[in-house]
Amino acid sequence: MVEGGWSDTERVSKFHFIHNSITLSSGIQIWTVPYTTNYRIEAVGATGGYDSYSSSYRGRGARMIGTFALRKGDRIKILVGQEGGINTKSISSGGGGGSFVAKYDNTSLIVAGAGAGIENAKNHHSSSDGSVSMSGNPGHGGSQWAGGINGNGAPKAGSDNSGGGGGGFYSSGRSSNQFGGSIGYGGEGGKGFLQGGVGGRSYINNVPGGFGGGGGACGSGCGAGGGGGYSGGACGDNNNDSSGGGGGSYNSGSDQSNTCCYNSQGHGYVIISIV
């Protein structure tokens, strides 16, 4: 049977070839395109972490789908977002990592924003979910700082005990004022995609952001991390029933299908298939 222009035998051999054409560079996969044709790319962002109070209300990752014309020999960078740090000892959790697909020259193709971490959440806050727009979401509760815009990390993390902001495509999220200082309190901002995408660290209890720009939690009764994405989600303030902001998304493909709030179960993923 022929489906989409490829026989079953051809389809198996081509996907075997695709599997064998992937290398790794600092956690980012480099895929060499095996055939000139159209590819369907589905990217899903990770969820934020949860804390000892509740596992029910963490931020969810966005799902982005598009079709892309790729040429044989093109090299494509793929970063699969990882779940934000889970805090079993106290309240506040890490932001999830966004899932990124870009050309080797760092031209963005598709990015799915991740969900944010939570602090002592008593309800689900919609701004904690990954957004299908390019901008990162604001946090919920307390100061409710803004998320990043235009592919940049979250720009604000004002208080000493906030979490870290989510990283974007071009730049990293901001850390809390005292992270790494003489007090060392708060959470670290997640690194941007171009900076390697490593999740931010936490001050205490080892509650980092997920790989893919997730912001680190403060870690002990203080602010949660923002989600990574095309633009980073805002950090969470130190406030009961609060959260960071979900990361923004991007899609330059045709035949798009973009969905907020899709992933509630952990790590993100990327699926590439021949159309």
PyRosetta script that sets phi, psi and omega in degrees:
from pyrosetta import init, pose_from_sequence

init()
pose = pose_from_sequence("MVEGGWSDTERVSKFHFIHNSITLSSGIQIWTVPYTTNYRIEAVGATGGYDSYSSSYRGRGARMIGTFALRKGDRIKILVGQEGGINTKSISSGGGGGSFVAKYDNTSLIVAGAGAGIENAKNHHSSSDGSVSMSGNPGHGGSQWAGGINGNGAPKAGSDNSGGGGGGFYSSGRSSNQFGGSIGYGGEGGKGFLQGGVGGRSYINNVPGGFGGGGGACGSGCGAGGGGGYSGGACGDNNNDSSGGGGGSYNSGSDQSNTCCYNSQGHGYVIISIV")
pose.set_psi(1, 138.3)
pose.set_omega(1, 178.0)
pose.set_phi(2, -104.1)
pose.set_psi(2, 130.6)
pose.set_omega(2, -180.0)
pose.set_phi(3, -132.0)
pose.set_psi(3, 122.8)
pose.set_omega(3, 178.4)
pose.set_phi(4, 63.2)
pose.set_psi(4, 25.9)
pose.set_omega(4, 177.0)
pose.set_phi(5, 90.2)
pose.set_psi(5, -2.9)
pose.set_omega(5, -179.1)
pose.set_phi(6, -121.9)
pose.set_psi(6, 136.6)
pose.set_omega(6, 173.1)
pose.set_phi(7, -73.7)
pose.set_psi(7, 165.6)
pose.set_omega(7, 178.8)
pose.set_phi(8, -58.1)
pose.set_psi(8, -42.3)
pose.set_omega(8, -179.7)
pose.set_phi(9, -64.2)
pose.set_psi(9, -43.7)
pose.set_omega(9, 178.6)
pose.set_phi(10, -63.8)
pose.set_psi(10, -40.5)
pose.set_omega(10, -178.4)
pose.set_phi(11, -61.6)
pose.set_psi(11, -45.6)
pose.set_omega(11, 179.5)
pose.set_phi(12, -62.3)
pose.set_psi(12, -46.2)
pose.set_omega(12, -177.3)
pose.set_phi(13, -66.4)
pose.set_psi(13, -36.8)
pose.set_omega(13, -179.0)
pose.set_phi(14, -69.9)
pose.set_psi(14, -39.9)
pose.set_omega(14, 177.6)
pose.set_phi(15, -71.3)
pose.set_psi(15, -29.7)
pose.set_omega(15, 172.7)
pose.set_phi(16, -64.2)
pose.set_psi(16, -41.0)
pose.set_omega(16, 179.4)
pose.set_phi(17, -66.2)
pose.set_psi(17, -41.1)
pose.set_omega(17, 177.9)
pose.set_phi(18, -58.8)
pose.set_psi(18, -44.6)
pose.set_omega(18, -179.9)
pose.set_phi(19, -58.9)
pose.set_psi(19, -38.7)
pose.set_omega(19, -177.3)
pose.set_phi(20, -82.3)
pose.set_psi(20, 0.3)
pose.set_omega(20, -177.1)
pose.set_phi(21, -107.6)
pose.set_psi(21, 23.4)
pose.set_omega(21, -179.5)
pose.set_phi(22, -109.7)
pose.set_psi(22, 132.7)
pose.set_omega(22, 171.6)
pose.set_phi(23, -122.4)
pose.set_psi(23, 171.4)
pose.set_omega(23, -179.3)
pose.set_phi(24, -120.2)
pose.set_psi(24, 144.0)
pose.set_omega(24, 174.8)
pose.set_phi(25, -142.0)
pose.set_psi(25, 103.0)
pose.set_omega(25, 179.9)
pose.set_phi(26, 53.4)
pose.set_psi(26, 42.9)
pose.set_omega(26, 177.1)
pose.set_phi(27, 87.0)
pose.set_psi(27, -10.6)
pose.set_omega(27, 177.5)
pose.set_phi(28, -98.1)
pose.set_psi(28, 127.5)
pose.set_omega(28, -179.5)
pose.set_phi(29, -80.1)
pose.set_psi(29, 138.6)
pose.set_omega(29, 175.6)
pose.set_phi(30, -112.5)
pose.set_psi(30, 113.5)
pose.set_omega(30, -177.9)
pose.set_phi(31, -106.8)
pose.set_psi(31, 127.8)
pose.set_omega(31, 175.6)
pose.set_phi(32, -94.5)
pose.set_psi(32, 120.1)
pose.set_omega(32, -175.7)
pose.set_phi(33, -65.3)
pose.set_psi(33, 126.1)
pose.set_omega(33, -174.5)
pose.set_phi(34, -86.2)
pose.set_psi(34, -24.5)
pose.set_omega(34, -175.8)
pose.set_phi(35, -141.8)
pose.set_psi(35, 146.1)
pose.set_omega(35, 173.5)
pose.set_phi(36, -80.2)
pose.set_psi(36, 109.8)
pose.set_omega(36, -179.2)
pose.set_phi(37, -171.1)
pose.set_psi(37, -175.3)
pose.set_omega(37, 176.9)
pose.set_phi(38, -91.7)
pose.set_psi(38, 137.9)
pose.set_omega(38, -179.9)
pose.set_phi(39, -123.5)
pose.set_psi(39, 137.6)
pose.set_omega(39, 172.5)
pose.set_phi(40, -92.1)
pose.set_psi(40, 123.8)
pose.set_omega(40, 179.2)
pose.set_phi(41, -115.4)
pose.set_psi(41, 125.9)
pose.set_omega(41, 175.2)
pose.set_phi(42, -114.8)
pose.set_psi(42, 121.1)
pose.set_omega(42, 178.4)
pose.set_phi(43, -120.2)
pose.set_psi(43, 134.2)
pose.set_omega(43, -179.5)
pose.set_phi(44, -129.4)
pose.set_psi(44, 128.8)
pose.set_omega(44, 178.1)
pose.set_phi(45, -79.2)
pose.set_psi(45, 158.0)
pose.set_omega(45, -179.9)
pose.set_phi(46, -78.8)
pose.set_psi(46, 164.7)
pose.set_omega(46, 172.4)
pose.set_phi(47, -83.9)
pose.set_psi(47, 157.0)
pose.set_omega(47, 168.6)
pose.set_phi(48, -72.0)
pose.set_psi(48, 168.4)
pose.set_omega(48, 176.8)
pose.set_phi(49, -78.7)
pose.set_psi(49, 174.4)
pose.set_omega(49, 173.9)
pose.set_phi(50, -127.0)
pose.set_psi(50, 168.1)
pose.set_omega(50, -177.5)
pose.set_phi(51, -119.0)
pose.set_psi(51, -173.4)
pose.set_omega(51, -174.0)
pose.set_phi(52, -69.1)
pose.set_psi(52, -15.4)
pose.set_omega(52, -179.4)
pose.set_phi(53, -79.9)
pose.set_psi(53, -43.4)
pose.set_omega(53, -175.3)
pose.set_phi(54, -159.1)
pose.set_psi(54, 141.6)
pose.set_omega(54, 173.0)
pose.set_phi(55, -104.0)
pose.set_psi(55, 4.2)
pose.set_omega(55, -169.4)
pose.set_phi(56, -90.0)
pose.set_psi(56, -20.8)
pose.set_omega(56, -164.5)
pose.set_phi(57, -117.4)
pose.set_psi(57, 16.6)
pose.set_omega(57, -179.0)
pose.set_phi(58, -70.0)
pose.set_psi(58, 160.2)
pose.set_omega(58, -179.7)
pose.set_phi(59, -69.7)
pose.set_psi(59, 144.5)
pose.set_omega(59, -176.5)
pose.set_phi(60, -103.8)
pose.set_psi(60, 151.2)
pose.set_omega(60, -178.7)
pose.set_phi(61, -84.9)
pose.set_psi(61, 147.2)
pose.set_omega(61, 177.0)
pose.set_phi(62, -79.8)
pose.set_psi(62, 160.0)
pose.set_omega(62, 176.2)
pose.set_phi(63, -123.3)
pose.set_psi(63, 126.4)
pose.set_omega(63, -178.3)
pose.set_phi(64, -126.5)
pose.set_psi(64, 132.1)
pose.set_omega(64, -179.5)
pose.set_phi(65, -130.8)
pose.set_psi(65, 136.0)
pose.set_omega(65, 175.5)
pose.set_phi(66, -155.1)
pose.set_psi(66, 163.9)
pose.set_omega(66, 177.7)
pose.set_phi(67, -108.6)
pose.set_psi(67, 135.7)
pose.set_omega(67, -173.0)
pose.set_phi(68, -133.8)
pose.set_psi(68, 135.1)
pose.set_omega(68, 174.7)
pose.set_phi(69, -86.9)
pose.set_psi(69, 112.3)
pose.set_omega(69, -179.1)
pose.set_phi(70, -117.2)
pose.set_psi(70, 151.4)
pose.set_omega(70, -177.4)
pose.set_phi(71, -109.2)
pose.set_psi(71, 147.0)
pose.set_omega(71, 177.0)
pose.set_phi(72, -54.2)
pose.set_psi(72, 132.2)
pose.set_omega(72, 179.8)
pose.set_phi(73, 93.8)
pose.set_psi(73, -15.9)
pose.set_omega(73, 174.4)
pose.set_phi(74, -57.4)
pose.set_psi(74, 141.6)
pose.set_omega(74, 174.7)
pose.set_phi(75, -107.2)
pose.set_psi(75, 129.6)
pose.set_omega(75, -173.3)
pose.set_phi(76, -120.1)
pose.set_psi(76, 131.3)
pose.set_omega(76, 175.8)
pose.set_phi(77, -90.4)
pose.set_psi(77, 135.0)
pose.set_omega(77, -178.9)
pose.set_phi(78, -131.9)
pose.set_psi(78, 121.2)
pose.set_omega(78, 173.8)
pose.set_phi(79, -119.1)
pose.set_psi(79, 121.4)
pose.set_omega(79, -179.4)
pose.set_phi(80, -98.0)
pose.set_psi(80, 120.1)
pose.set_omega(80, -176.4)
pose.set_phi(81, -65.3)
pose.set_psi(81, 141.9)
pose.set_omega(81, -179.8)
pose.set_phi(82, -110.9)
pose.set_psi(82, 149.7)
pose.set_omega(82, -178.9)
pose.set_phi(83, -56.7)
pose.set_psi(83, 142.5)
pose.set_omega(83, 175.9)
pose.set_phi(84, -67.0)
pose.set_psi(84, 156.8)
pose.set_omega(84, -177.1)
pose.set_phi(85, -60.0)
pose.set_psi(85, 137.0)
pose.set_omega(85, -179.8)
pose.set_phi(86, -99.0)
pose.set_psi(86, 132.0)
pose.set_omega(86, -176.1)
pose.set_phi(87, -107.7)
pose.set_psi(87, 102.4)
pose.set_omega(87, -179.3)
pose.set_phi(88, -91.2)
pose.set_psi(88, -5.1)
pose.set_omega(88, -174.9)
pose.set_phi(89, -105.6)
pose.set_psi(89, -22.3)
pose.set_omega(89, -175.6)
pose.set_phi(90, -156.4)
pose.set_psi(90, -161.9)
pose.set_omega(90, 179.2)
pose.set_phi(91, -109.1)
pose.set_psi(91, 148.4)
pose.set_omega(91, -177.5)
pose.set_phi(92, 103.0)
pose.set_psi(92, 135.1)
pose.set_omega(92, -174.4)
pose.set_phi(93, -136.1)
pose.set_psi(93, 165.1)
pose.set_omega(93, -175.8)
pose.set_phi(94, -81.5)
pose.set_psi(94, 153.2)
pose.set_omega(94, 174.9)
pose.set_phi(95, -74.6)
pose.set_psi(95, 149.7)
pose.set_omega(95, 178.0)
pose.set_phi(96, -76.4)
pose.set_psi(96, 164.7)
pose.set_omega(96, 179.1)
pose.set_phi(97, -96.0)
pose.set_psi(97, 137.1)
pose.set_omega(97, 174.7)
pose.set_phi(98, -73.1)
pose.set_psi(98, 158.6)
pose.set_omega(98, 175.7)
pose.set_phi(99, -105.7)
pose.set_psi(99, 128.1)
pose.set_omega(99, -170.8)
pose.set_phi(100, -123.1)
pose.set_psi(100, 138.8)
pose.set_omega(100, 170.5)
pose.set_phi(101, -132.2)
pose.set_psi(101, 124.5)
pose.set_omega(101, -176.0)
pose.set_phi(102, -145.6)
pose.set_psi(102, 156.0)
pose.set_omega(102, 172.2)
pose.set_phi(103, -68.4)
pose.set_psi(103, 163.1)
pose.set_omega(103, -176.1)
pose.set_phi(104, -63.9)
pose.set_psi(104, -24.2)
pose.set_omega(104, 177.3)
pose.set_phi(105, -85.0)
pose.set_psi(105, 11.5)
pose.set_omega(105, 177.4)
pose.set_phi(106, 71.1)
pose.set_psi(106, 28.0)
pose.set_omega(106, 167.2)
pose.set_phi(107, -82.6)
pose.set_psi(107, 120.3)
pose.set_omega(107, -176.8)
pose.set_phi(108, -70.5)
pose.set_psi(108, 135.3)
pose.set_omega(108, 174.4)
pose.set_phi(109, -103.3)
pose.set_psi(109, -54.9)
pose.set_omega(109, -178.1)
pose.set_phi(110, -154.3)
pose.set_psi(110, 138.5)
pose.set_omega(110, 180.0)
pose.set_phi(111, -139.4)
pose.set_psi(111, 134.6)
pose.set_omega(111, 176.3)
pose.set_phi(112, -112.7)
pose.set_psi(112, 121.5)
pose.set_omega(112, -178.4)
pose.set_phi(113, -71.1)
pose.set_psi(113, 149.6)
pose.set_omega(113, -178.0)
pose.set_phi(114, -98.5)
pose.set_psi(114, 161.8)
pose.set_omega(114, 173.3)
pose.set_phi(115, -78.9)
pose.set_psi(115, 158.2)
pose.set_omega(115, -178.2)
pose.set_phi(116, -93.4)
pose.set_psi(116, 165.8)
pose.set_omega(116, 171.5)
pose.set_phi(117, -78.4)
pose.set_psi(117, 170.6)
pose.set_omega(117, -176.8)
pose.set_phi(118, -128.8)
pose.set_psi(118, 160.6)
pose.set_omega(118, 172.2)
pose.set_phi(119, -131.4)
pose.set_psi(119, 109.5)
pose.set_omega(119, 174.6)
pose.set_phi(120, 52.8)
pose.set_psi(120, 40.6)
pose.set_omega(120, -174.2)
pose.set_phi(121, -70.1)
pose.set_psi(121, 134.7)
pose.set_omega(121, 177.8)
pose.set_phi(122, -107.4)
pose.set_psi(122, -10.0)
pose.set_omega(122, 178.2)
pose.set_phi(123, -148.0)
pose.set_psi(123, 166.0)
pose.set_omega(123, 173.4)
pose.set_phi(124, -86.0)
pose.set_psi(124, 132.8)
pose.set_omega(124, 179.7)
pose.set_phi(125, -108.4)
pose.set_psi(125, 121.9)
pose.set_omega(125, -172.3)
pose.set_phi(126, -61.5)
pose.set_psi(126, -29.8)
pose.set_omega(126, -178.8)
pose.set_phi(127, -70.0)
pose.set_psi(127, -12.3)
pose.set_omega(127, 177.5)
pose.set_phi(128, -78.1)
pose.set_psi(128, -13.2)
pose.set_omega(128, -178.4)
pose.set_phi(129, -82.4)
pose.set_psi(129, 149.9)
pose.set_omega(129, 173.1)
pose.set_phi(130, -59.0)
pose.set_psi(130, 137.7)
pose.set_omega(130, -176.0)
pose.set_phi(131, -96.4)
pose.set_psi(131, 149.7)
pose.set_omega(131, 173.9)
pose.set_phi(132, -87.9)
pose.set_psi(132, -5.9)
pose.set_omega(132, 173.1)
pose.set_phi(133, -86.2)
pose.set_psi(133, 168.2)
pose.set_omega(133, -176.8)
pose.set_phi(134, -74.2)
pose.set_psi(134, -21.9)
pose.set_omega(134, -176.8)
pose.set_phi(135, -85.4)
pose.set_psi(135, 146.0)
pose.set_omega(135, 173.3)
pose.set_phi(136, -75.1)
pose.set_psi(136, 151.5)
pose.set_omega(136, -178.8)
pose.set_phi(137, -80.6)
pose.set_psi(137, 154.6)
pose.set_omega(137, 172.7)
pose.set_phi(138, -74.5)
pose.set_psi(138, 164.0)
pose.set_omega(138, 173.3)
pose.set_phi(139, -75.4)
pose.set_psi(139, 171.8)
pose.set_omega(139, 176.8)
pose.set_phi(140, -119.9)
pose.set_psi(140, 131.6)
pose.set_omega(140, 177.9)
pose.set_phi(141, 91.7)
pose.set_psi(141, 143.2)
pose.set_omega(141, -179.8)
pose.set_phi(142, 67.9)
pose.set_psi(142, -131.9)
pose.set_omega(142, -173.9)
pose.set_phi(143, -72.3)
pose.set_psi(143, -24.5)
pose.set_omega(143, 178.9)
pose.set_phi(144, 51.1)
pose.set_psi(144, 58.0)
pose.set_omega(144, -180.0)
pose.set_phi(145, -63.9)
pose.set_psi(145, 158.9)
pose.set_omega(145, -177.8)
pose.set_phi(146, -79.4)
pose.set_psi(146, 153.5)
pose.set_omega(146, 172.3)
pose.set_phi(147, -82.6)
pose.set_psi(147, 177.4)
pose.set_omega(147, 179.5)
pose.set_phi(148, -74.5)
pose.set_psi(148, 162.6)
pose.set_omega(148, 177.2)
pose.set_phi(149, -133.8)
pose.set_psi(149, 161.5)
pose.set_omega(149, 172.8)
pose.set_phi(150, 55.3)
pose.set_psi(150, 35.4)
pose.set_omega(150, 175.6)
pose.set_phi(151, 82.7)
pose.set_psi(151, 13.0)
pose.set_omega(151, -177.6)
pose.set_phi(152, -106.6)
pose.set_psi(152, 163.5)
pose.set_omega(152, 178.2)
pose.set_phi(153, -70.7)
pose.set_psi(153, 165.2)
pose.set_omega(153, 178.0)
pose.set_phi(154, -58.8)
pose.set_psi(154, 129.4)
pose.set_omega(154, -168.3)
pose.set_phi(155, -88.5)
pose.set_psi(155, -8.2)
pose.set_omega(155, -170.4)
pose.set_phi(156, -135.3)
pose.set_psi(156, 134.6)
pose.set_omega(156, 171.4)
pose.set_phi(157, -151.7)
pose.set_psi(157, 82.0)
pose.set_omega(157, -162.5)
pose.set_phi(158, -81.4)
pose.set_psi(158, -42.5)
pose.set_omega(158, -171.4)
pose.set_phi(159, -82.3)
pose.set_psi(159, 159.6)
pose.set_omega(159, -179.4)
pose.set_phi(160, -65.8)
pose.set_psi(160, -24.6)
pose.set_omega(160, -175.3)
pose.set_phi(161, -117.2)
pose.set_psi(161, 27.6)
pose.set_omega(161, 172.1)
pose.set_phi(162, -80.4)
pose.set_psi(162, 166.7)
pose.set_omega(162, 167.9)
pose.set_phi(163, -77.5)
pose.set_psi(163, -174.3)
pose.set_omega(163, 176.0)
pose.set_phi(164, -95.0)
pose.set_psi(164, 148.2)
pose.set_omega(164, 177.9)
pose.set_phi(165, -75.5)
pose.set_psi(165, 154.8)
pose.set_omega(165, 178.8)
pose.set_phi(166, -73.6)
pose.set_psi(166, 146.1)
pose.set_omega(166, 176.2)
pose.set_phi(167, -80.5)
pose.set_psi(167, 151.4)
pose.set_omega(167, 177.3)
pose.set_phi(168, -107.3)
pose.set_psi(168, -163.9)
pose.set_omega(168, 179.4)
pose.set_phi(169, -72.0)
pose.set_psi(169, -46.8)
pose.set_omega(169, -172.3)
pose.set_phi(170, -93.4)
pose.set_psi(170, -27.1)
pose.set_omega(170, -174.0)
pose.set_phi(171, -146.4)
pose.set_psi(171, 164.0)
pose.set_omega(171, -176.6)
pose.set_phi(172, -85.1)
pose.set_psi(172, 160.8)
pose.set_omega(172, 175.1)
pose.set_phi(173, -79.4)
pose.set_psi(173, 157.9)
pose.set_omega(173, 178.9)
pose.set_phi(174, -75.9)
pose.set_psi(174, 146.8)
pose.set_omega(174, 173.6)
pose.set_phi(175, -92.3)
pose.set_psi(175, 161.8)
pose.set_omega(175, 174.5)
pose.set_phi(176, -61.4)
pose.set_psi(176, 157.8)
pose.set_omega(176, -172.0)
pose.set_phi(177, -55.5)
pose.set_psi(177, -35.7)
pose.set_omega(177, -173.1)
pose.set_phi(178, -102.2)
pose.set_psi(178, 2.0)
pose.set_omega(178, -179.3)
pose.set_phi(179, -64.8)
pose.set_psi(179, 126.3)
pose.set_omega(179, -179.4)
pose.set_phi(180, 79.7)
pose.set_psi(180, -0.6)
pose.set_omega(180, 178.7)
pose.set_phi(181, -90.4)
pose.set_psi(181, -158.0)
pose.set_omega(181, -177.2)
pose.set_phi(182, -66.1)
pose.set_psi(182, -30.0)
pose.set_omega(182, 177.2)
pose.set_phi(183, -90.1)
pose.set_psi(183, -40.2)
pose.set_omega(183, 177.2)
pose.set_phi(184, 77.0)
pose.set_psi(184, 18.1)
pose.set_omega(184, -173.4)
pose.set_phi(185, -87.7)
pose.set_psi(185, 160.9)
pose.set_omega(185, 175.2)
pose.set_phi(186, 95.2)
pose.set_psi(186, -169.3)
pose.set_omega(186, -178.0)
pose.set_phi(187, -115.3)
pose.set_psi(187, 155.5)
pose.set_omega(187, 179.9)
pose.set_phi(188, -93.8)
pose.set_psi(188, 141.8)
pose.set_omega(188, 176.0)
pose.set_phi(189, -67.2)
pose.set_psi(189, 146.2)
pose.set_omega(189, 176.9)
pose.set_phi(190, -72.6)
pose.set_psi(190, 147.2)
pose.set_omega(190, 179.4)
pose.set_phi(191, -74.7)
pose.set_psi(191, 144.5)
pose.set_omega(191, 175.1)
pose.set_phi(192, -68.7)
pose.set_psi(192, 164.2)
pose.set_omega(192, 178.7)
pose.set_phi(193, -56.5)
pose.set_psi(193, -44.7)
pose.set_omega(193, -179.0)
pose.set_phi(194, -70.4)
pose.set_psi(194, -15.9)
pose.set_omega(194, 176.6)
pose.set_phi(195, -97.4)
pose.set_psi(195, 6.5)
pose.set_omega(195, 175.7)
pose.set_phi(196, 109.1)
pose.set_psi(196, -15.4)
pose.set_omega(196, 171.9)
pose.set_phi(197, 76.7)
pose.set_psi(197, 10.0)
pose.set_omega(197, -177.4)
pose.set_phi(198, -68.5)
pose.set_psi(198, 137.4)
pose.set_omega(198, 178.5)
pose.set_phi(199, -68.2)
pose.set_psi(199, 151.7)
pose.set_omega(199, 179.7)
pose.set_phi(200, -70.7)
pose.set_psi(200, 153.4)
pose.set_omega(200, 178.7)
pose.set_phi(201, -85.7)
pose.set_psi(201, 163.7)
pose.set_omega(201, 176.7)
pose.set_phi(202, -111.0)
pose.set_psi(202, 157.0)
pose.set_omega(202, 179.1)
pose.set_phi(203, -69.2)
pose.set_psi(203, -37.3)
pose.set_omega(203, -174.0)
pose.set_phi(204, -149.4)
pose.set_psi(204, 156.9)
pose.set_omega(204, 173.9)
pose.set_phi(205, 69.3)
pose.set_psi(205, 10.2)
pose.set_omega(205, 173.6)
pose.set_phi(206, 52.7)
pose.set_psi(206, 63.9)
pose.set_omega(206, -178.8)
pose.set_phi(207, -121.8)
pose.set_psi(207, 69.6)
pose.set_omega(207, -175.6)
pose.set_phi(208, -77.3)
pose.set_psi(208, 167.9)
pose.set_omega(208, 168.2)
pose.set_phi(209, -76.5)
pose.set_psi(209, 156.8)
pose.set_omega(209, 179.4)
pose.set_phi(210, -73.6)
pose.set_psi(210, 151.3)
pose.set_omega(210, 174.4)
pose.set_phi(211, -56.9)
pose.set_psi(211, 131.6)
pose.set_omega(211, -171.5)
pose.set_phi(212, 113.8)
pose.set_psi(212, 21.8)
pose.set_omega(212, 173.6)
pose.set_phi(213, 90.9)
pose.set_psi(213, 10.8)
pose.set_omega(213, 178.8)
pose.set_phi(214, -64.5)
pose.set_psi(214, 138.3)
pose.set_omega(214, 178.3)
pose.set_phi(215, -78.0)
pose.set_psi(215, 142.5)
pose.set_omega(215, 178.3)
pose.set_phi(216, -75.0)
pose.set_psi(216, 147.7)
pose.set_omega(216, 175.6)
pose.set_phi(217, -79.4)
pose.set_psi(217, 156.3)
pose.set_omega(217, 168.8)
pose.set_phi(218, -62.3)
pose.set_psi(218, -44.2)
pose.set_omega(218, 166.3)
pose.set_phi(219, 107.8)
pose.set_psi(219, -14.6)
pose.set_omega(219, -178.6)
pose.set_phi(220, -150.8)
pose.set_psi(220, 88.8)
pose.set_omega(220, 177.4)
pose.set_phi(221, 66.7)
pose.set_psi(221, 35.0)
pose.set_omega(221, -178.9)
pose.set_phi(222, -150.6)
pose.set_psi(222, -168.1)
pose.set_omega(222, -163.1)
pose.set_phi(223, -64.7)
pose.set_psi(223, 152.7)
pose.set_omega(223, -179.9)
pose.set_phi(224, -92.9)
pose.set_psi(224, 165.9)
pose.set_omega(224, -179.9)
pose.set_phi(225, -87.5)
pose.set_psi(225, 150.5)
pose.set_omega(225, 175.1)
pose.set_phi(226, -83.0)
pose.set_psi(226, 157.8)
pose.set_omega(226, 179.8)
pose.set_phi(227, -79.8)
pose.set_psi(227, 144.6)
pose.set_omega(227, 173.8)
pose.set_phi(228, -79.8)
pose.set_psi(228, 159.6)
pose.set_omega(228, -179.7)
pose.set_phi(229, 172.4)
pose.set_psi(229, -165.8)
pose.set_omega(229, 178.3)
pose.set_phi(230, -58.2)
pose.set_psi(230, -45.1)
pose.set_omega(230, 165.7)
pose.set_phi(231, -121.1)
pose.set_psi(231, 140.3)
pose.set_omega(231, -172.0)
pose.set_phi(232, -74.6)
pose.set_psi(232, 144.5)
pose.set_omega(232, 173.8)
pose.set_phi(233, -75.9)
pose.set_psi(233, 150.6)
pose.set_omega(233, -177.5)
pose.set_phi(234, -65.6)
pose.set_psi(234, 153.8)
pose.set_omega(234, 172.7)
pose.set_phi(235, -71.4)
pose.set_psi(235, 160.4)
pose.set_omega(235, 173.9)
pose.set_phi(236, -91.1)
pose.set_psi(236, 142.9)
pose.set_omega(236, 176.4)
pose.set_phi(237, -83.7)
pose.set_psi(237, 166.7)
pose.set_omega(237, 177.2)
pose.set_phi(238, -78.9)
pose.set_psi(238, 93.1)
pose.set_omega(238, -174.3)
pose.set_phi(239, -156.6)
pose.set_psi(239, 134.3)
pose.set_omega(239, 176.8)
pose.set_phi(240, -60.9)
pose.set_psi(240, 147.9)
pose.set_omega(240, -179.9)
pose.set_phi(241, 56.2)
pose.set_psi(241, 52.4)
pose.set_omega(241, -176.5)
pose.set_phi(242, -128.9)
pose.set_psi(242, 173.7)
pose.set_omega(242, 178.5)
pose.set_phi(243, -157.9)
pose.set_psi(243, 162.8)
pose.set_omega(243, 166.5)
pose.set_phi(244, -78.0)
pose.set_psi(244, -178.7)
pose.set_omega(244, 177.7)
pose.set_phi(245, -99.5)
pose.set_psi(245, 146.5)
pose.set_omega(245, 177.1)
pose.set_phi(246, -71.9)
pose.set_psi(246, 153.1)
pose.set_omega(246, -179.4)
pose.set_phi(247, -76.3)
pose.set_psi(247, 155.1)
pose.set_omega(247, 177.2)
pose.set_phi(248, -81.7)
pose.set_psi(248, 168.9)
pose.set_omega(248, -175.5)
pose.set_phi(249, -129.5)
pose.set_psi(249, 170.0)
pose.set_omega(249, -177.3)
pose.set_phi(250, -153.1)
pose.set_psi(250, 142.9)
pose.set_omega(250, 179.3)
pose.set_phi(251, -150.8)
pose.set_psi(251, 114.3)
pose.set_omega(251, 178.4)
pose.set_phi(252, -103.5)
pose.set_psi(252, 7.9)
pose.set_omega(252, -177.5)
pose.set_phi(253, -84.8)
pose.set_psi(253, 173.7)
pose.set_omega(253, 172.7)
pose.set_phi(254, -95.5)
pose.set_psi(254, 172.7)
pose.set_omega(254, 178.7)
pose.set_phi(255, 49.9)
pose.set_psi(255, 51.6)
pose.set_omega(255, -173.0)
pose.set_phi(256, -76.2)
pose.set_psi(256, 148.1)
pose.set_omega(256, 168.4)
pose.set_phi(257, -140.2)
pose.set_psi(257, 110.7)
pose.set_omega(257, -173.2)
pose.set_phi(258, -121.7)
pose.set_psi(258, 127.8)
pose.set_omega(258, -172.5)
pose.set_phi(259, -133.9)
pose.set_psi(259, 124.3)
pose.set_omega(259, 171.1)
pose.set_phi(260, -75.4)
pose.set_psi(260, 155.7)
pose.set_omega(260, 164.3)
pose.set_phi(261, 64.8)
pose.set_psi(261, 31.9)
pose.set_omega(261, -172.3)
pose.set_phi(262, -82.9)
pose.set_psi(262, -45.1)
pose.set_omega(262, -172.1)
pose.set_phi(263, -101.0)
pose.set_psi(263, 117.8)
pose.set_omega(263, 177.2)
pose.set_phi(264, -118.2)
pose.set_psi(264, 13.6)
pose.set_omega(264, -166.7)
pose.set_phi(265, -119.8)
pose.set_psi(265, 9.9)
pose.set_omega(265, 176.4)
pose.set_phi(266, 129.9)
pose.set_psi(266, -129.3)
pose.set_omega(266, -175.6)
pose.set_phi(267, -65.1)
pose.set_psi(267, 155.4)
pose.set_omega(267, 172.3)
pose.set_phi(268, -83.1)
pose.set_psi(268, -173.7)
pose.set_omega(268, 176.6)
pose.set_phi(269, -159.5)
pose.set_psi(269, 163.9)
pose.set_omega(269, 173.7)
pose.set_phi(270, -132.9)
pose.set_psi(270, 129.3)
pose.set_omega(270, 176.4)
pose.set_phi(271, -122.3)
pose.set_psi(271, 126.8)
pose.set_omega(271, 177.1)
pose.set_phi(272, -119.0)
pose.set_psi(272, 125.3)
pose.set_omega(272, -178.5)
pose.set_phi(273, -136.6)
pose.set_psi(273, 151.6)
pose.set_omega(273, 176.7)
pose.set_phi(274, -74.7)
pose.set_psi(274, 133.5)
pose.set_omega(274, 179.1)
pose.set_phi(275, -78.9)
pose.dump_pdb("model.pdb")
